[in-house]
Amino acid sequence: MTDITRLRREAVAAPESGIVAVINHARAGGLDGLIPLWAGEGDLATPDFISEAAAESLRSGETFYTWQRGVPELRQALADYTARLYGGPADPNRFFVTGSGMQAIQISLIALAGAGDEVVYLGPAWPNFAAAAGLIGANPREVALDWTEAGWHLDLDRLQAAIGPKTRAIFVNTPGNPTGWTADRETLAAILAIARKAGVGIIADEIYNRFYYAGGRAASFHDVMEEGDLIFFVNSFSKNWAMTGWRVGWIETDPAFGQVIENLIQYSTSGVAAFMQRGAIAAIEKGEDFVESQIARAHQARDIFAKRLIATNRVQMTPPDGAFYAFFAIDGLADTREAAFRIVDEARVGLAPGTAFGPAGPRFMRACFHRRLDEVEMAADRLADWIAKAV
C-alpha cells in the first residue's frame, strides 16, 4: 500500500475545498434543473471581442515563449486602467502578469513569508489564501470580522493584537468574498498604519473593487498609500470581464521588486500564454461597457435575492456593500455543510457551506447571485420554501 506520509506534510495537510465537495455531490447525483450558486463566477461566457483577440493571436502564430513579466502592451494597458480608476499616472513597470489571481496571491506570499512565519487575514474568507499560506509552511492567522444587522465590521484593535514578531503580511480582501464587507478609506488608512508600525507587508486583494453598489468603485489602498509602502496588489481578469476559465491575473507593486517577481514567475509557470494576454488587452481596452452592465445586473440580483430571503424572517443577512455574494445564516441551522448537500437534493439550489470559509464562517452559507435575474429569483423562492419546510 502506498504510504501517503512519504509526501511533504504541508501538501498532505492541504484541505479539500468545501465548495468543490458540494459541487461533486451534485454532479454525482445528475440532478436536473439545479441552479448553481456555489462558485464565484457569473453565468455569462467571455464576450466575443475578447475571445476573437485571442483567436487572432493564435492564427498569427503567437504561440512561443513570451515575456515573463507580461507582454509590454498588456502591462501598459494595466497601467492605463489603474490610472483611470485611481488617478495617475501609473508606471507599467509596477505590473506583472500572472497565471490567475490565485498565482498572484501565491507569488506575493512567497515573496513576503516562509516557513514558520505568520500571515494575518480577515475572516470569514475565501479559503485559498489560508491554504496557500499553509503550503509554504507559513501559519495563517484569522482575525474575525463581526456581524451585526448593520453588516460586517472590522475591530481594528483585534487586528493590531494579532500582529506579532513572526507576522510578515496582512491579507486584505475588500470588497470581501464571501461577506461583501467593504472597507472605507479611513479603515484602509488605519490598516496601513498598523502595517507600517509593525514593518509588515500588505497583500491587497481588490478583485471585486468594481462591484460596489453605492456607485463608482470601492475604496482602495491606492487612495491612502505613500511611496515606500510595502503593498502587493493582486487582481484578476476573471470577474470583471467574465474570464474565470482563462486564468490570467496580475500583481501591482514597487518596480524595485521586479526581478524577484520575474524570477518567481519563471520558476512556476514561465509566463502567461501570449494569446491569452492579447485577449486580456482587448478586455481592458474595449470592455468598459461590459463591466458596467455586469455591475448593474449584479446590483439588481443582490436586491432580489436579499429581499426574498430576509422576508422569511428566518434568515440573518445584510445586503452586501460589494462583491456578488450573499452570506447568510438560517435560524435553527447548525451544520451548514450537511445543509448544503440537502439543499442541493431537496431544493435544487447549489450553495457553498460556511464551513468552507474558515473558523468564522460555519454558521453561514454563501450564494453567488451573479446570474440571470429570473434564475436568481427562482433560486431565492426555492430556498425560502425549503427554509419554511425543512428548518
C-alpha positions as CSV (number, residue, x, y, z in Angstrom):
1,M,0.0,0.0,0.0
2,T,1.3,3.5,-0.9
3,D,2.3,5.5,2.2
4,I,0.9,9.0,1.8
5,T,3.1,10.1,4.7
6,R,6.1,9.9,2.4
7,L,4.8,13.1,0.8
8,R,5.5,16.5,2.3
9,R,3.5,17.2,5.4
10,E,2.2,20.6,4.2
11,A,1.0,19.0,0.9
12,V,-0.9,16.2,2.7
13,A,-2.5,18.7,5.1
14,A,-3.9,20.9,2.3
15,P,-7.6,21.0,2.9
16,E,-10.2,19.7,0.5
17,S,-12.3,22.5,-0.9
18,G,-15.7,22.5,0.9
19,I,-17.2,24.2,-2.1
20,V,-16.0,21.6,-4.6
21,A,-17.3,18.9,-2.3
22,V,-20.8,20.2,-2.7
23,I,-20.3,20.6,-6.5
24,N,-19.1,17.0,-6.8
25,H,-22.0,15.8,-4.8
26,A,-24.4,17.4,-7.2
27,R,-22.5,16.1,-10.2
28,A,-22.7,12.6,-8.9
29,G,-26.4,12.9,-8.5
30,G,-27.1,14.1,-12.0
31,L,-29.8,16.5,-10.9
32,D,-31.9,18.3,-13.5
33,G,-32.9,21.9,-13.1
34,L,-30.4,22.7,-10.4
35,I,-29.4,26.4,-10.1
36,P,-25.7,26.6,-9.2
37,L,-24.9,29.5,-6.9
38,W,-21.9,27.8,-5.3
39,A,-18.9,29.0,-7.4
40,G,-17.6,32.6,-7.6
41,E,-18.4,33.4,-11.1
42,G,-21.2,34.7,-13.3
43,D,-23.2,32.8,-15.9
44,L,-22.0,34.9,-18.9
45,A,-19.5,33.5,-21.3
46,T,-16.5,35.7,-22.2
47,P,-17.5,38.3,-24.7
48,D,-16.6,37.7,-28.4
49,F,-14.4,40.7,-28.7
50,I,-12.1,39.2,-26.1
51,S,-12.1,35.7,-27.5
52,E,-11.6,36.9,-31.0
53,A,-8.5,38.8,-30.0
54,A,-7.0,35.6,-28.5
55,A,-8.0,33.6,-31.6
56,E,-6.4,36.1,-33.9
57,S,-3.2,35.9,-31.9
58,L,-3.3,32.1,-32.3
59,R,-3.9,32.4,-36.1
60,S,-1.0,34.8,-36.4
61,G,1.3,32.2,-34.8
62,E,1.8,33.8,-31.4
63,T,2.5,30.5,-29.7
64,F,6.1,30.8,-28.5
65,Y,7.6,31.7,-25.1
66,T,6.9,35.2,-24.1
67,W,7.8,38.0,-21.7
68,Q,8.0,36.6,-18.1
69,R,6.6,39.9,-16.7
70,G,3.9,40.0,-19.4
71,V,3.9,41.5,-22.9
72,P,4.6,45.2,-22.8
73,E,1.3,46.1,-24.3
74,L,-0.7,44.4,-21.5
75,R,1.4,46.0,-18.8
76,Q,0.9,49.4,-20.3
77,A,-2.9,48.7,-20.6
78,L,-2.9,47.7,-16.9
79,A,-1.1,50.9,-16.0
80,D,-3.6,53.0,-18.0
81,Y,-6.6,51.2,-16.5
82,T,-5.3,51.7,-13.0
83,A,-4.6,55.4,-13.7
84,R,-8.2,55.8,-14.8
85,L,-9.6,54.1,-11.7
86,Y,-7.4,55.7,-9.0
87,G,-5.7,58.7,-10.6
88,G,-2.4,58.6,-12.4
89,P,-0.1,58.4,-13.9
90,A,0.7,54.7,-13.3
91,D,4.0,53.1,-14.2
92,P,3.8,50.0,-16.4
93,N,6.9,48.7,-14.6
94,R,4.7,48.2,-11.5
95,F,2.6,45.5,-13.2
96,F,3.4,41.8,-13.6
97,V,1.1,39.3,-15.5
98,T,0.4,36.1,-13.7
99,G,-1.4,32.8,-14.5
100,S,-4.6,33.8,-12.5
101,G,-5.3,35.9,-9.4
102,M,-4.5,32.8,-7.4
103,Q,-1.0,32.7,-8.7
104,A,-0.7,36.4,-8.0
105,I,-1.5,35.6,-4.3
106,Q,0.9,32.6,-4.2
107,I,3.8,34.7,-5.6
108,S,3.1,37.6,-3.2
109,L,3.0,35.1,-0.3
110,I,6.3,33.5,-1.4
111,A,7.9,36.9,-1.7
112,L,6.8,38.0,1.8
113,A,6.7,34.9,4.0
114,G,8.1,31.5,4.5
115,A,8.2,28.5,6.8
116,G,7.4,29.5,10.4
117,D,6.2,33.0,9.6
118,E,2.7,34.2,10.3
119,V,0.3,35.8,7.8
120,V,-2.8,37.5,9.1
121,Y,-6.1,37.6,7.2
122,L,-9.7,38.8,7.8
123,G,-12.4,36.1,8.1
124,P,-14.7,34.7,7.1
125,A,-12.5,34.4,4.0
126,W,-12.1,32.7,0.6
127,P,-10.3,29.6,1.7
128,N,-7.5,29.6,-0.9
129,F,-5.4,32.3,0.8
130,A,-5.0,30.4,4.1
131,A,-4.4,27.1,2.3
132,A,-1.7,28.7,0.1
133,A,0.0,30.1,3.2
134,G,0.0,26.6,4.7
135,L,1.5,25.1,1.6
136,I,4.7,27.3,2.0
137,G,4.9,26.4,5.7
138,A,3.6,29.7,7.0
139,N,0.9,29.9,9.7
140,P,-2.3,31.7,8.6
141,R,-3.9,33.6,11.5
142,E,-7.6,34.7,11.1
143,V,-8.9,38.0,12.5
144,A,-12.7,37.5,12.6
145,L,-15.0,40.2,11.3
146,D,-18.1,40.9,13.5
147,W,-21.6,40.6,12.0
148,T,-24.5,42.7,13.2
149,E,-27.7,43.7,11.5
150,A,-25.9,46.7,10.1
151,G,-23.4,44.4,8.3
152,W,-19.8,43.2,8.8
153,H,-17.3,45.2,10.8
154,L,-13.5,45.0,11.5
155,D,-12.3,45.5,15.0
156,L,-9.0,47.3,14.4
157,D,-7.8,46.7,18.0
158,R,-8.3,42.9,17.3
159,L,-6.2,43.3,14.1
160,Q,-3.5,45.1,16.0
161,A,-3.4,42.5,18.7
162,A,-3.0,39.7,16.1
163,I,0.3,41.2,14.8
164,G,3.3,39.5,16.4
165,P,7.0,39.2,15.9
166,K,6.6,36.4,13.3
167,T,4.0,38.3,11.2
168,R,5.1,39.1,7.7
169,A,2.0,40.1,5.9
170,I,-1.7,41.1,6.3
171,F,-4.1,39.9,3.6
172,V,-7.0,42.2,3.0
173,N,-9.8,41.3,0.6
174,T,-12.2,44.2,0.1
175,P,-14.9,44.1,-1.1
176,G,-14.7,40.7,0.5
177,N,-15.5,37.2,-0.5
178,P,-17.7,35.7,1.0
179,T,-19.1,38.5,3.2
180,G,-19.3,41.5,0.9
181,W,-17.6,43.5,3.7
182,T,-16.2,46.7,2.1
183,A,-13.6,48.8,3.9
184,D,-14.0,52.6,3.7
185,R,-11.0,54.9,3.1
186,E,-10.5,55.5,6.8
187,T,-10.4,51.8,7.7
188,L,-7.8,51.2,4.9
189,A,-5.7,54.0,6.2
190,A,-5.9,52.5,9.7
191,I,-4.9,49.1,8.5
192,L,-2.0,50.6,6.6
193,A,-0.8,52.4,9.7
194,I,-0.8,49.2,11.6
195,A,1.3,47.5,8.9
196,R,3.7,50.4,8.7
197,K,4.2,50.4,12.5
198,A,4.8,46.7,12.6
199,G,7.0,46.7,9.5
200,V,4.9,44.1,7.7
201,G,3.6,44.0,4.1
202,I,0.0,44.1,2.8
203,I,-1.4,41.8,0.2
204,A,-4.4,43.7,-1.2
205,D,-6.9,41.6,-3.0
206,E,-9.2,44.2,-4.7
207,I,-10.6,41.9,-7.3
208,Y,-14.2,43.0,-6.6
209,N,-13.3,46.7,-6.4
210,R,-15.7,47.5,-9.3
211,F,-18.6,45.5,-7.8
212,Y,-19.5,48.2,-5.4
213,Y,-23.2,49.1,-5.0
214,A,-23.0,52.6,-3.6
215,G,-21.8,53.7,-7.0
216,G,-18.4,54.2,-8.5
217,R,-15.7,52.0,-7.1
218,A,-14.8,50.8,-3.6
219,A,-12.1,52.5,-1.6
220,S,-8.6,51.2,-2.3
221,F,-5.2,51.1,-0.7
222,H,-4.3,53.2,-3.8
223,D,-6.2,56.0,-2.1
224,V,-4.1,56.0,1.1
225,M,-0.7,54.6,0.2
226,E,2.5,56.5,0.0
227,E,5.8,55.9,-1.7
228,G,7.7,53.1,0.0
229,D,4.7,51.3,1.4
230,L,5.0,47.5,1.1
231,I,1.9,46.6,-0.7
232,F,1.3,43.8,-3.3
233,F,-2.0,44.4,-5.1
234,V,-3.3,41.1,-6.6
235,N,-6.1,41.1,-9.2
236,S,-7.6,39.0,-12.0
237,F,-9.5,39.3,-15.2
238,S,-11.9,36.6,-14.0
239,K,-14.7,38.6,-12.5
240,N,-14.9,42.0,-14.4
241,W,-14.6,40.5,-17.8
242,A,-16.2,37.0,-17.4
243,M,-12.8,35.3,-17.9
244,T,-12.7,32.8,-15.0
245,G,-11.6,29.9,-17.1
246,W,-8.8,31.9,-18.8
247,R,-6.6,32.1,-15.6
248,V,-5.0,35.5,-16.2
249,G,-4.2,37.8,-13.3
250,W,-1.7,40.4,-12.3
251,I,0.4,41.8,-9.4
252,E,1.0,45.5,-8.9
253,T,3.8,46.6,-6.7
254,D,7.0,48.6,-6.4
255,P,9.2,48.2,-9.5
256,A,12.2,47.6,-7.3
257,F,10.8,44.1,-6.7
258,G,10.6,43.4,-10.4
259,Q,13.4,41.0,-10.8
260,V,12.3,39.0,-7.8
261,I,8.8,38.7,-9.2
262,E,10.0,37.8,-12.6
263,N,12.1,35.0,-11.1
264,L,9.2,33.7,-9.2
265,I,7.1,33.6,-12.4
266,Q,9.9,31.9,-14.2
267,Y,10.2,29.1,-11.7
268,S,6.5,28.4,-11.6
269,T,4.8,28.9,-15.0
270,S,7.4,30.7,-17.0
271,G,4.8,33.2,-18.1
272,V,1.3,33.5,-19.4
273,A,0.5,32.4,-23.0
274,A,0.7,35.4,-25.4
275,F,-2.7,34.7,-27.0
276,M,-4.3,34.9,-23.6
277,Q,-2.6,38.2,-22.9
278,R,-4.0,39.5,-26.2
279,G,-7.5,38.7,-25.0
280,A,-6.7,40.5,-21.8
281,I,-5.6,43.6,-23.6
282,A,-8.9,43.6,-25.6
283,A,-10.8,43.2,-22.3
284,I,-9.2,46.3,-20.8
285,E,-9.4,48.5,-23.9
286,K,-12.9,47.5,-25.2
287,G,-14.7,46.1,-22.2
288,E,-15.8,49.0,-20.1
289,D,-19.4,48.9,-21.2
290,F,-19.5,45.1,-20.5
291,V,-18.1,45.7,-17.0
292,E,-20.7,48.3,-16.2
293,S,-23.5,46.1,-17.4
294,Q,-22.3,43.3,-15.2
295,I,-22.2,45.5,-12.1
296,A,-25.8,46.8,-12.9
297,R,-27.1,43.3,-13.3
298,A,-25.4,42.1,-10.1
299,H,-26.9,45.0,-8.2
300,Q,-30.4,44.0,-9.3
301,A,-29.7,40.4,-8.4
302,R,-28.5,41.3,-5.0
303,D,-31.7,43.2,-4.2
304,I,-33.9,40.4,-5.5
305,F,-32.1,37.7,-3.5
306,A,-31.7,39.6,-0.3
307,K,-35.3,40.9,-0.2
308,R,-36.8,37.4,-0.7
309,L,-34.7,35.7,1.9
310,I,-34.9,38.4,4.6
311,A,-38.7,38.3,4.1
312,T,-38.7,34.7,5.5
313,N,-37.9,36.2,9.0
314,R,-35.7,33.1,9.4
315,V,-32.5,34.5,7.7
316,Q,-29.8,36.7,9.2
317,M,-28.3,38.7,6.3
318,T,-27.4,42.2,5.3
319,P,-27.3,43.0,1.6
320,P,-23.6,43.2,0.8
321,D,-21.9,46.5,0.0
322,G,-19.7,44.9,-2.6
323,A,-18.7,41.7,-4.4
324,F,-21.5,39.4,-5.6
325,Y,-22.2,37.0,-2.7
326,A,-25.0,36.7,-0.2
327,F,-23.6,35.3,3.1
328,F,-26.4,34.4,5.4
329,A,-27.3,32.4,8.4
330,I,-30.6,30.4,8.7
331,D,-32.2,30.3,12.2
332,G,-32.1,26.8,13.6
333,L,-29.5,25.5,11.2
334,A,-26.3,24.3,12.8
335,D,-24.5,22.1,10.3
336,T,-24.2,24.2,7.1
337,R,-22.1,21.5,5.3
338,E,-24.8,18.9,5.8
339,A,-27.4,21.5,4.9
340,A,-25.6,22.4,1.6
341,F,-26.0,18.7,0.5
342,R,-29.6,18.7,1.5
343,I,-30.4,21.9,-0.3
344,V,-28.9,20.5,-3.5
345,D,-31.0,17.4,-3.3
346,E,-34.2,18.9,-1.9
347,A,-34.4,22.5,-3.3
348,R,-32.2,22.1,-6.4
349,V,-30.1,25.1,-5.4
350,G,-26.3,24.9,-5.1
351,L,-24.8,26.8,-2.2
352,A,-21.3,26.9,-0.6
353,P,-21.3,26.0,3.1
354,G,-19.8,28.5,5.6
355,T,-17.6,25.7,6.8
356,A,-15.5,26.3,3.7
357,F,-14.6,29.9,4.7
358,G,-12.6,29.4,7.9
359,P,-13.2,29.5,11.6
360,A,-15.5,32.5,11.5
361,G,-17.8,31.1,8.8
362,P,-19.5,27.8,9.8
363,R,-23.0,29.1,10.7
364,F,-23.4,30.9,7.4
365,M,-23.9,29.9,3.8
366,R,-22.8,31.6,0.6
367,A,-24.8,32.2,-2.6
368,C,-23.3,33.8,-5.7
369,F,-26.1,35.8,-7.1
370,H,-24.2,37.0,-10.2
371,R,-26.6,35.3,-12.7
372,R,-29.7,35.8,-14.8
373,L,-32.3,37.6,-12.8
374,D,-35.0,35.1,-13.4
375,E,-32.7,32.3,-12.1
376,V,-31.8,34.4,-9.0
377,E,-35.5,34.9,-8.3
378,M,-36.3,31.2,-8.8
379,A,-33.4,30.2,-6.5
380,A,-34.4,32.6,-3.8
381,D,-38.0,31.3,-4.0
382,R,-36.8,27.7,-3.7
383,L,-34.6,28.5,-0.7
384,A,-37.4,30.4,1.0
385,D,-39.7,27.4,0.5
386,W,-37.1,25.0,1.8
387,I,-36.4,27.1,4.9
388,A,-40.1,27.2,5.7
389,K,-40.5,23.4,5.4
390,A,-37.1,21.9,6.5
391,V,-35.8,24.1,9.4
